[in-house]
Every structure is written in structure tokens, then in C-alpha cells.
């Protein structure tokens, strides 16, 4: 019985690795991308989607400005 359990465990653990090694990862990535595209299309159909997207873009811009500002301060400290 223990031998059967070991064999079953080995088989169940090796099957997914074999599937991904034989090009399965390409199918998984393609499926994930298709689902992401479908989800984004549904999201953009919502009324508040544009407000959410613009808020995210504004947050990214503020973060980039904050990073650029801190980088300028760090450079001025390094130089006499």
C-alpha cells in the first residue's frame, strides 16, 4: 500500500510539470491573457471605469514625480 501511495504521489506531482514542459505554459499564458482582456473589456463598460482609470494614472504620475524629486535630492547630497 505504501508503494502505491508513493507511486501515486510521484505521478500526480510529475504530470503538471510534464504538461508545462511540453508547451503547456504557452497555453496557460494565452488563456490568462484572454481572460484578462475579457475582464478589462467588462470593466471598461462600467460607468465609473474612466474615473477609476484616470485616478490610477494620476496616482502613478504623483508617484513618478515623488520618485524624481527624491532622486534629485539624493544627487545634490552626493555632490559638494
Secondary structure as GFF3:
##gff-version 3
##sequence-region A 1 80
A	DSSP	alpha_helix	2	19	.	.	.	ID=ss1
A	DSSP	pi_helix	20	24	.	.	.	ID=ss2
A	DSSP	alpha_helix	25	45	.	.	.	ID=ss3
A	DSSP	alpha_helix	49	78	.	.	.	ID=ss4
###
